Amino acid sequence: MAFNLDFTDKVVLVTGSSSGIGESTAILFSRLGAKVIVHGRSRSRVSDVALKCTQVSPKQYKPLEVISDVANEEEVDRMMDEVIAHFHQLDVVVNNAGLGGGESNASLKEWDAFMNTNLRSCYQICLRAYPLLEKSKGVIINNSRLDMLTRGLAVLWGPKGIRVNAVNPGQIQTPIWENATGLSKEERDVLWKAVCKKTPVGR
């Protein structure tokens, strides 16, 4: 089966793309010709990633830089307003922004922040993106933590030509992974070796 990896002039929103998996995803889409929206809470990190995207873009497209906290409903609306006003088009949404945590001993405040960032915001973004994705017959890519949301939207919006998929990246050494463990570098290295031993390819 042949895969079309040409995203020339497609508009791609990658939330949480100022570091880690989101950063790599934004850079890859830029390399494939897309017009990318780089999003995050740190203006400096968003700008750094946007520069990397421009450098690899075949047409030297400069990404739209959006600074917002997806846990805040008003900021999500502002982000989507900026995207719509700037491009009047949307072909791919990658719901990547997320928080580590959600443990059973988390406080209610921590739990609310976890759920608002990792679940509620993704649904809000999907709702706002829907009219544009229906026109473009676009794609939504969710993190696997959104499995039930992904399944529900895939059934509901599939007949409209919108594909909704989930990606399970497994354990990846990102800033979120490092911060969530609360361990020293030496302890993280030991933990990472133990994680790798449990994966088929050993990495």
LUMMAR-238007 format. One record per atom (N, C-alpha, C): residue number from 1; x, y, z; atom name. Coordinates in pm, whole numbers, plus 32768, in hexadecimal, padded with zeros to 4 digits. Example, Ala and Ser with C-alpha at 12.3 -4.5 7.8 and 13.67 -1.06 7.14 Angstrom:
BEGIN
- 1/8527/7DC7/830C/N
- 1/84CE/7E3E/830C/CA
- 1/8528/7EB6/830C/C
- 2/8505/7F1F/82C4/N
- 2/8557/7F96/82CA/CA
- 2/850A/8003/8313/C
% end
This chain:
BEGIN
- 1/8055/7F88/8000/N
- 1/8000/8000/8000/CA
- 1/8058/807C/8000/C
- 2/803F/80D8/7FA3/N
- 2/808E/8152/7F99/CA
- 2/8054/81BE/7FF5/C
- 3/80AD/8209/8034/N
- 3/8084/8275/808C/CA
- 3/80A7/82FA/804C/C
- 4/8048/8357/804E/N
- 4/8060/83DC/8018/CA
- 4/8098/8434/8087/C
- 5/8117/8453/807F/N
- 5/8157/84A5/80E5/CA
- 5/816C/8534/80B5/C
- 6/811E/855E/8053/N
- 6/8124/85E7/8022/CA
- 6/80B6/8638/8066/C
- 7/80DD/8692/80BF/N
- 7/807C/86E8/8104/CA
- 7/8089/8779/80D6/C
- 8/80B5/878C/805A/N
- 8/80C8/8813/8026/CA
- 8/804A/8867/8034/C
- 9/8058/88D8/8079/N
- 9/7FEE/893B/808E/CA
- 9/7F7A/8908/80E4/C
- 10/7F8A/8895/8123/N
- 10/7F28/886A/8186/CA
- 10/7F41/88B8/8207/C
- 11/7ED7/88D7/8250/N
- 11/7EE5/8922/82CD/CA
- 11/7ED9/88C0/8341/C
- 12/7F40/88BF/8396/N
- 12/7F4A/885C/8401/CA
- 12/7F5C/88A1/8488/C
- 13/7F00/8886/84E4/N
- 13/7F0B/88B9/856C/CA
- 13/7F42/884A/85C6/C
- 14/7FB2/8866/8609/N
- 14/7FEC/8807/8667/CA
- 14/7FEF/884B/86F0/C
- 15/7F96/8822/8749/N
- 15/7F98/885E/87CE/CA
- 15/800C/8825/881F/C
- 16/803D/8875/887C/N
- 16/80AE/8847/88CE/CA
- 16/8128/8828/887A/C
- 17/8144/887E/8818/N
- 17/81B2/8861/87BB/CA
- 17/822F/88B2/87D8/C
- 18/823B/88E5/8852/N
- 18/82B3/8933/8875/CA
- 18/8324/88DB/88AA/C
- 19/830B/8858/88B8/N
- 19/8374/87FC/88E5/CA
- 19/8347/876D/88CC/C
- 20/83A3/8710/88DE/N
- 20/8382/8682/88DD/CA
- 20/8344/864E/885C/C
- 21/82E2/85F6/886C/N
- 21/82A0/85B7/87FA/CA
- 21/825D/861E/87A0/C
- 22/821E/8682/87DE/N
- 22/81DB/86EA/8790/CA
- 22/823B/8738/8739/C
- 23/82B0/8758/876F/N
- 23/8316/879F/8722/CA
- 23/8340/874C/86A9/C
- 24/835E/86CD/86BF/N
- 24/8388/8676/8650/CA
- 24/831A/8669/85E8/C
- 25/829C/8664/8616/N
- 25/822B/8659/85BA/CA
- 25/821D/86D5/8564/C
- 26/8228/874B/85A2/N
- 26/821D/87C8/8558/CA
- 26/828C/87D5/84F0/C
- 27/8305/87B0/8517/N
- 27/8377/87B7/84BA/CA
- 27/8364/8757/8445/C
- 28/8331/86DF/8462/N
- 28/831A/867D/83F7/CA
- 28/82B2/86B0/8393/C
- 29/8242/86E4/83C5/N
- 29/81DC/8718/836A/CA
- 29/8213/878C/8317/C
- 30/8266/87E1/8355/N
- 30/82A3/884F/830A/CA
- 30/82FD/8819/829B/C
- 31/8349/87B3/82BC/N
- 31/83A2/8775/8259/CA
- 31/8353/873D/81E3/C
- 32/82D7/8712/81FF/N
- 32/8282/86D7/8198/CA
- 32/822F/873F/814D/C
- 33/824A/87C0/8169/N
- 33/820C/882B/811C/CA
- 33/8194/886E/8159/C
- 34/816F/8848/81D3/N
- 34/80F7/887F/8211/CA
- 34/810E/890B/8249/C
- 35/809F/8953/8258/N
- 35/809E/89D2/82A1/CA
- 35/8076/89AF/8330/C
- 36/80D1/89C3/838C/N
- 36/80C2/898E/8413/CA
- 36/80A0/89FB/8478/C
- 37/804E/89D6/84DA/N
- 37/8037/8A2C/854F/CA
- 37/8086/89EF/85C2/C
- 38/80E8/8A3A/85F4/N
- 38/8137/8A0E/8667/CA
- 38/80F9/8A4A/86E3/C
- 39/80D9/89F6/8744/N
- 39/808F/8A22/87BA/CA
- 39/80D7/89F8/883A/C
- 40/80CC/8A4C/889F/N
- 40/8102/8A2B/8922/CA
- 40/80EA/8A9D/8983/C
- 41/811C/8A8C/89FD/N
- 41/810A/8AF4/8A63/CA
- 41/8184/8B4F/8A6F/C
- 42/81F6/8B23/8A3B/N
- 42/8271/8B72/8A43/CA
- 42/828C/8BB5/89BC/C
- 43/828A/8C39/89BB/N
- 43/829E/8C81/893D/CA
- 43/8328/8C65/8901/C
- 44/838E/8C5E/8955/N
- 44/8415/8C49/8921/CA
- 44/8424/8BBE/88E3/C
- 45/83EA/8B5A/8924/N
- 45/83F5/8AD2/88EE/CA
- 45/83A2/8AC2/886F/C
- 46/832D/8B01/886C/N
- 46/82DB/8AFE/87F2/CA
- 46/8327/8B3E/877E/C
- 47/8368/8BAF/8798/N
- 47/83B5/8BF4/872F/CA
- 47/842B/8BA0/8700/C
- 48/846C/8B5B/875D/N
- 48/84DD/8B05/8739/CA
- 48/84B0/8A95/86DA/C
- 49/843E/8A57/86FB/N
- 49/840B/89EA/86A7/CA
- 49/83DD/8A21/8620/C
- 50/839D/8A95/8621/N
- 50/836E/8AD2/85A4/CA
- 50/83E3/8AEB/8545/C
- 51/8454/8B18/857B/N
- 51/84CA/8B2F/8529/CA
- 51/84FC/8AAD/84EB/C
- 52/84FD/8A42/853A/N
- 52/8527/89C0/8505/CA
- 52/84C9/8993/8496/C
- 53/8448/89AC/84A7/N
- 53/83E6/8987/8440/CA
- 53/8400/89D2/83BE/C
- 54/841A/8A53/83C9/N
- 54/8435/8AA4/8352/CA
- 54/84B1/8A72/8309/C
- 55/8515/8A4C/8355/N
- 55/8594/8A20/831A/CA
- 55/8586/899F/82C9/C
- 56/8527/8949/82EE/N
- 56/8518/88CA/82A6/CA
- 56/84A7/88CE/8240/C
- 57/8456/8938/8241/N
- 57/83E4/8943/81E7/CA
- 57/8414/8956/8157/C
- 58/83E4/8905/80F8/N
- 58/840F/8914/806C/CA
- 58/83F4/899F/8034/C
- 59/8389/89E0/8062/N
- 59/8368/8A66/8034/CA
- 59/8387/8AD0/809D/C
- 60/83D2/8AA7/8104/N
- 60/83FA/8B03/816F/CA
- 60/8381/8B44/81B4/C
- 61/8316/8AF7/81C1/N
- 61/829F/8B2B/8205/CA
- 61/82C1/8B4A/8297/C
- 62/8293/8BBD/82C4/N
- 62/82A4/8BE2/8351/CA
- 62/8225/8BBA/839C/C
- 63/8231/8B66/8402/N
- 63/81BA/8B39/844A/CA
- 63/8172/8BAC/8491/C
- 64/80F2/8B98/84A6/N
- 64/80A7/8BF0/84FE/CA
- 64/80CA/8BC8/858D/C
- 65/80F4/8C28/85DE/N
- 65/8119/8C0B/8669/CA
- 65/80A6/8C33/86C4/C
- 66/8077/8BD4/8714/N
- 66/8007/8BEE/876F/CA
- 66/8030/8BCA/87FD/C
- 67/8020/8C2A/8856/N
- 67/8040/8C16/88E4/CA
- 67/7FBD/8C0D/8931/C
- 68/7FA3/8B9A/896E/N
- 68/7F29/8B8B/89BE/CA
- 68/7F34/8B11/8A18/C
- 69/7EDF/8B10/8A7D/N
- 69/7ED4/8A9F/8AD9/CA
- 69/7E52/8A58/8AB7/C
- 70/7E5B/89DE/8A84/N
- 70/7DE2/8999/8A57/CA
- 70/7D86/8971/8ACA/C
- 71/7DB8/897A/8B46/N
- 71/7D62/895E/8BB9/CA
- 71/7CFB/89CC/8BCF/C
- 72/7D11/8A3E/8B8D/N
- 72/7CB9/8AB1/8B9B/CA
- 72/7C5D/8ABA/8B20/C
- 73/7BDB/8AB0/8B36/N
- 73/7B7B/8AAD/8AC8/CA
- 73/7B84/8B29/8A70/C
- 74/7B92/8B9D/8AAD/N
- 74/7B99/8C19/8A5F/CA
- 74/7C17/8C1D/8A0A/C
- 75/7C85/8BE8/8A3E/N
- 75/7D01/8BE9/89F1/CA
- 75/7CFC/8B87/897D/C
- 76/7CB4/8B19/898F/N
- 76/7CA1/8ABC/891F/CA
- 76/7C51/8B00/88B0/C
- 77/7BE7/8B46/88D7/N
- 77/7B96/8B8E/8874/CA
- 77/7BEA/8BF7/882C/C
- 78/7C3E/8C3E/8877/N
- 78/7C95/8CA3/8839/CA
- 78/7CF6/8C62/87D7/C
- 79/7D2E/8BF0/87FD/N
- 79/7D89/8BA8/87A5/CA
- 79/7D43/8B83/8722/C
- 80/7CCC/8B4B/872D/N
- 80/7C84/8B21/86B6/CA
- 80/7C59/8B99/8662/C
- 81/7C36/8C07/86A4/N
- 81/7C14/8C81/865A/CA
- 81/7C8C/8CB0/8608/C
- 82/7D04/8CAB/8644/N
- 82/7D7D/8CD5/85FD/CA
- 82/7D97/8C7B/8584/C
- 83/7D88/8BF9/8598/N
- 83/7DA1/8B9A/852B/CA
- 83/7D40/8BB2/84B8/C
- 84/7CC0/8BC0/84D9/N
- 84/7C5A/8BD2/8472/CA
- 84/7C6C/8C56/8429/C
- 85/7C89/8CC1/8474/N
- 85/7C9A/8D45/8436/CA
- 85/7D16/8D49/83DC/C
- 86/7D7D/8D01/8402/N
- 86/7DFC/8D05/83B8/CA
- 86/7DF7/8CB0/8339/C
- 87/7DBB/8C39/8341/N
- 87/7DC1/8BDC/82D1/CA
- 87/7D3B/8BC7/8289/C
- 88/7CCC/8BD6/82D1/N
- 88/7C48/8BB6/8299/CA
- 88/7C45/8B26/8264/C
- 89/7C97/8AD1/829F/N
- 89/7CA5/8A48/8270/CA
- 89/7CE3/89F5/82E0/C
- 90/7CC0/8976/82E7/N
- 90/7D00/891B/8346/CA
- 90/7CF1/888D/8310/C
- 91/7D62/8847/8306/N
- 91/7D62/87C1/82CC/CA
- 91/7D84/8754/8331/C
- 92/7DD8/8775/8392/N
- 92/7E02/8711/83F5/CA
- 92/7E07/8753/847E/C
- 93/7DD0/870E/84E2/N
- 93/7DDC/8738/856D/CA
- 93/7E23/86C8/85B9/C
- 94/7E92/86EA/85F9/N
- 94/7EDA/868A/864D/CA
- 94/7EC9/86B7/86DE/C
- 95/7E75/8671/8729/N
- 95/7E5F/8691/87B5/CA
- 95/7ECE/8651/8808/C
- 96/7F3A/869B/8817/N
- 96/7FB0/8666/885B/CA
- 96/7FC5/86A0/88E7/C
- 97/7F93/871A/88FF/N
- 97/7FAA/875C/8980/CA
- 97/7F78/8705/89F2/C
- 98/7FC8/86FC/8A5C/N
- 98/7F9D/86A9/8ACC/CA
- 98/7FF3/86C0/8B46/C
- 99/7FBE/8697/8BB7/N
- 99/8006/869D/8C35/CA
- 99/8022/8611/8C66/C
- 100/8096/85FE/8CA5/N
- 100/80AF/8581/8CEB/CA
- 100/8063/8584/8D6F/C
- 101/8053/8512/8DAC/N
- 101/800F/850F/8E2E/CA
- 101/7F8B/84C7/8E25/C
- 102/7F28/84F8/8E71/N
- 102/7EA7/84B6/8E77/CA
- 102/7EA6/843F/8ED5/C
- 103/7F09/843D/8F32/N
- 103/7F12/83CC/8F8E/CA
- 103/7E9C/83CC/8FEF/C
- 104/7E88/835A/9030/N
- 104/7E16/834B/9089/CA
- 104/7E1F/83A4/9104/C
- 105/7E99/83D2/9126/N
- 105/7EA7/8428/919B/CA
- 105/7EAC/84BD/9176/C
- 106/7E8A/84DE/90FA/N
- 106/7E8B/856A/90CF/CA
- 106/7E1B/85B6/9115/C
- 107/7E34/8636/9130/N
- 107/7DCB/868B/9169/CA
- 107/7D61/86A5/90FF/C
- 108/7CED/86D6/9129/N
- 108/7C84/86F7/90C8/CA
- 108/7CB2/8762/9066/C
- 109/7CFF/87C2/9098/N
- 109/7D32/882C/9040/CA
- 109/7D8F/87F1/8FD6/C
- 110/7DE7/8796/9001/N
- 110/7E42/8755/8FA3/CA
- 110/7DF5/86FE/8F40/C
- 111/7D90/86B8/8F72/N
- 111/7D3F/8662/8F1C/CA
- 111/7CF3/86B4/8EB3/C
- 112/7CBB/8727/8EDE/N
- 112/7C74/877E/8E80/CA
- 112/7CD2/87B0/8E13/C
- 113/7D4B/87D8/8E3B/N
- 113/7DAC/8808/8DD9/CA
- 113/7DD1/8799/8D77/C
- 114/7DE2/8720/8DAC/N
- 114/7E03/86AB/8D59/CA
- 114/7D94/868F/8CF4/C
- 115/7D18/868B/8D23/N
- 115/7CA7/866B/8CCC/CA
- 115/7C8A/86DB/8C68/C
- 116/7C94/8758/8C95/N
- 116/7C7B/87C8/8C3A/CA
- 116/7CE0/87CD/8BC9/C
- 117/7D5D/87AF/8BEA/N
- 117/7DC7/87B2/8B85/CA
- 117/7DC3/8738/8B2B/C
- 118/7DB4/86C3/8B66/N
- 118/7DC4/8646/8B1B/CA
- 118/7D45/8615/8AD7/C
- 119/7CD1/8644/8B02/N
- 119/7C55/8610/8AC8/CA
- 119/7BF7/867E/8A99/C
- 120/7BCE/86D5/8AF5/N
- 120/7B69/873A/8AD4/CA
- 120/7B96/8794/8A62/C
- 121/7C13/87C0/8A67/N
- 121/7C45/881C/8A00/CA
- 121/7C45/87DA/8976/C
- 122/7C64/8758/8973/N
- 122/7C68/8711/88F3/CA
- 122/7BDD/870C/88B3/C
- 123/7B79/86F3/8905/N
- 123/7AF0/86F0/88D1/CA
- 123/7AC7/877B/88A1/C
- 124/7AEB/87E2/88ED/N
- 124/7ACB/886B/88C6/CA
- 124/7B0D/888E/8841/C
- 125/7B8C/8868/8832/N
- 125/7BD4/8883/87B5/CA
- 125/7B92/883A/8740/C
- 126/7B6B/87BE/8757/N
- 126/7B28/8771/86ED/CA
- 126/7AA6/87B4/86C2/C
- 127/7A58/87E3/8723/N
- 127/79DA/8826/8703/CA
- 127/79F1/88A4/86B1/C
- 128/7A56/88F3/86D8/N
- 128/7A72/896E/868F/CA
- 128/7AAA/8951/8604/C
- 129/7AF5/88E3/85F8/N
- 129/7B35/88C2/8579/CA
- 129/7AD5/887F/8517/C
- 130/7A69/8848/854B/N
- 130/7A10/87F4/84F9/CA
- 130/79E3/8836/8476/C
- 131/79B1/88B2/8476/N
- 131/7981/88EC/83F7/CA
- 131/79ED/88F1/838B/C
- 132/7A68/8913/83B2/N
- 132/7AD4/891A/8350/CA
- 132/7B01/888E/8324/C
- 133/7B04/8831/8382/N
- 133/7B2C/87A8/8360/CA
- 133/7AC5/8764/8307/C
- 134/7A46/8788/8319/N
- 134/79DE/874F/82C3/CA
- 134/79F3/877D/8233/C
- 135/7A1A/87FB/8222/N
- 135/7A33/882F/819B/CA
- 135/7AAC/87ED/815B/C
- 136/7B15/87D9/81AA/N
- 136/7B92/87A4/8173/CA
- 136/7B98/870C/8175/C
- 137/7B31/86CC/81AF/N
- 137/7B36/863A/81C5/CA
- 137/7BB6/8619/8210/C
- 138/7BC8/8660/827E/N
- 138/7C46/865E/82C6/CA
- 138/7C57/85EB/8327/C
- 139/7CBD/85F9/837A/N
- 139/7CE7/858E/83D4/CA
- 139/7CFE/85C5/8460/C
- 140/7CD4/8578/84C4/N
- 140/7CF3/8595/8550/CA
- 140/7D4C/8524/8583/C
- 141/7DBB/8548/85C0/N
- 141/7E15/84E5/85FB/CA
- 141/7E1F/8501/8690/C
- 142/7DF0/84A3/86E0/N
- 142/7DF1/84B2/8771/CA
- 142/7E5B/8459/87B0/C
- 143/7E88/8482/8825/N
- 143/7EDB/842B/8876/CA
- 143/7E85/83B7/88A7/C
- 144/7EC1/8344/88BE/N
- 144/7E73/82CD/88E4/CA
- 144/7E2B/82DD/8969/C
- 145/7E50/8341/89BB/N
- 145/7E08/8357/8A38/CA
- 145/7D78/8382/8A1D/C
- 146/7D5D/83A7/899F/N
- 146/7CD7/83D4/8978/CA
- 146/7C8F/8367/892B/C
- 147/7CA6/82EB/894F/N
- 147/7C73/827A/8900/CA
- 147/7BDC/827D/88F0/C
- 148/7B92/8291/895E/N
- 148/7B01/828E/8955/CA
- 148/7ACB/8306/8905/C
- 149/7B08/837B/8919/N
- 149/7AE0/83F0/88CA/CA
- 149/7AFB/83D7/8837/C
- 150/7B6E/839C/8819/N
- 150/7B93/8380/878F/CA
- 150/7B2F/8321/874E/C
- 151/7B0B/82B7/8795/N
- 151/7AAC/8256/875E/CA
- 151/7A24/8297/8745/C
- 152/79F7/82E9/87A5/N
- 152/7975/8328/8796/CA
- 152/796F/8388/8721/C
- 153/79D7/83DC/8713/N
- 153/79D8/843C/86A5/CA
- 153/79EC/83F7/861E/C
- 154/7A38/8389/861D/N
- 154/7A4C/833E/85A1/CA
- 154/79C7/8309/856C/C
- 155/7974/82D7/85C6/N
- 155/78F1/82A3/859E/CA
- 155/7895/8315/8573/C
- 156/7898/8382/85BF/N
- 156/783D/83F2/85A6/CA
- 156/7861/8441/8529/C
- 157/78E2/845A/8515/N
- 157/790D/84B3/84A9/CA
- 157/7943/8469/842F/C
- 158/7959/83E7/843A/N
- 158/7989/839A/83C8/CA
- 158/7934/83AB/834C/C
- 159/78AE/83A5/8359/N
- 159/7858/83B8/82E3/CA
- 159/7866/8442/82A2/C
- 160/789D/84A2/82EB/N
- 160/78B3/8528/82B3/CA
- 160/793A/8533/826C/C
- 161/7984/84C5/826B/N
- 161/7A05/84C6/8227/CA
- 161/7A7A/84EF/827E/C
- 162/7A62/84FB/8302/N
- 162/7ACC/8521/835F/CA
- 162/7B02/84A4/83A3/C
- 163/7B82/8489/8391/N
- 163/7BC1/8416/83D2/CA
- 163/7BF4/843E/845B/C
- 164/7BD9/83EB/84BE/N
- 164/7C05/8405/8547/CA
- 164/7C54/838C/8576/C
- 165/7CD3/83A2/8597/N
- 165/7D2C/8334/85BC/CA
- 165/7D74/8353/863F/C
- 166/7DA8/82EB/867E/N
- 166/7DF7/82FC/86F8/CA
- 166/7E82/82C0/86E2/C
- 167/7EE5/82FC/8722/N
- 167/7F6F/82CD/871A/CA
- 167/7F9E/82AC/87A7/C
- 168/7FDA/8236/87B7/N
- 168/8011/820F/8839/CA
- 168/80A9/820B/882E/C
- 169/80ED/8277/8858/N
- 169/817F/827C/8846/CA
- 169/81CD/822C/88AD/C
- 170/818B/81FC/8915/N
- 170/81D4/81B5/897E/CA
- 170/8228/8216/89D0/C
- 171/828C/81E2/8A16/N
- 171/82E3/8236/8A68/CA
- 171/8349/827E/8A0F/C
- 172/8348/8302/8A16/N
- 172/83A5/8355/89CA/CA
- 172/83EB/83B4/8A2B/C
- 173/846D/83C4/8A1B/N
- 173/84B8/841D/8A75/CA
- 173/84A3/84AE/8A4B/C
- 174/8436/84E8/8A7A/N
- 174/8416/8573/8A60/CA
- 174/8423/85C1/8AE3/C
- 175/8420/8647/8ADD/N
- 175/8423/8695/8B59/CA
- 175/83B4/866F/8BBA/C
- 176/833D/864E/8B86/N
- 176/82CF/8627/8BDE/CA
- 176/82F1/85A7/8C28/C
- 177/832B/8546/8BE2/N
- 177/8351/84C7/8C22/CA
- 177/83B9/84DF/8C8E/C
- 178/841A/8533/8C71/N
- 178/8484/854D/8CD1/CA
- 178/844F/8595/8D4C/C
- 179/83F7/85F6/8D38/N
- 179/83C2/8642/8DA9/CA
- 179/8361/85F0/8DFD/C
- 180/8315/8599/8DBB/N
- 180/82AD/854D/8E02/CA
- 180/82E8/84E6/8E61/C
- 181/835F/84B3/8E41/N
- 181/8399/844A/8E95/CA
- 181/83C8/847F/8F1B/C
- 182/83F5/84FE/8F1F/N
- 182/8428/8537/8F9C/CA
- 182/84AA/84F7/8FC9/C
- 183/84F3/84BB/8F6B/N
- 183/856F/8475/8F8C/CA
- 183/85E8/84C3/8F5B/C
- 184/865C/84A2/8F91/N
- 184/86D9/84DD/8F61/CA
- 184/86FA/84A0/8ED9/C
- 185/875A/84DD/8E92/N
- 185/8780/84A9/8E0F/CA
- 185/87B2/841A/8E19/C
- 186/8802/83FE/8E80/N
- 186/8837/8377/8E91/CA
- 186/87C6/8313/8EA8/C
- 187/8765/833A/8EFA/N
- 187/86F3/82E1/8F16/CA
- 187/869D/82CE/8E99/C
- 188/868D/833B/8E4A/N
- 188/863F/8330/8DCE/CA
- 188/8684/82D3/8D6B/C
- 189/8709/82D8/8D66/N
- 189/8753/8280/8D0B/CA
- 189/873D/81ED/8D2E/C
- 190/873D/81D0/8DB0/N
- 190/8724/8147/8DDC/CA
- 190/8696/811D/8DB8/C
- 191/8636/8177/8DD1/N
- 191/85AA/815A/8DB1/CA
- 191/8598/8145/8D1C/C
- 192/85DB/819A/8CCC/N
- 192/85CC/8190/8C3A/CA
- 192/8602/810B/8C06/C
- 193/8671/80DD/8C3E/N
- 193/86A7/805B/8C14/CA
- 193/8645/7FEB/8C35/C
- 194/8602/7FF7/8CA7/N
- 194/859F/7F92/8CCD/CA
- 194/8528/7F94/8C6E/C
- 195/84FE/800E/8C46/N
- 195/848F/801B/8BE6/CA
- 195/84B4/7FDD/8B61/C
- 196/852E/7FF8/8B33/N
- 196/855A/7FC5/8AB1/CA
- 196/855E/7F2C/8AAE/C
- 197/8581/7EEF/8B1F/N
- 197/8588/7E5D/8B24/CA
- 197/8500/7E1D/8B0F/C
- 198/8495/7E6A/8B2A/N
- 198/840E/7E33/8B1E/CA
- 198/83D3/7E46/8A93/C
- 199/841B/7E8C/8A3A/N
- 199/83E8/7EA2/89B3/CA
- 199/842B/7E41/8952/C
- 200/83E3/7E13/88EC/N
- 200/8418/7DAF/8890/CA
- 200/8499/7DD8/884B/C
- 201/84A6/7E59/8827/N
- 201/851D/7E85/87DE/CA
- 201/8589/7EBB/883B/C
- 202/856D/7EC0/88BC/N
- 202/85D1/7EE7/891E/CA
- 202/85F6/7F79/891E/C
- 203/8598/7FCF/88F8/N
- 203/85B5/805F/88FA/CA
- 203/8534/80AD/8912/C
% end
